[in-house]
């Protein structure tokens, strides 16, 4: 169970980081 939770946390962290980087990119100035 611990390994599955660790994998889920890692995937969630990566997805949130990628989404935040994609969301905070200044598309208005492009």
Secondary structure, 3 states (H helix, E strand, C coil): CHHHHHHHHHHHHHHHHHHHHHHCCCCCCC
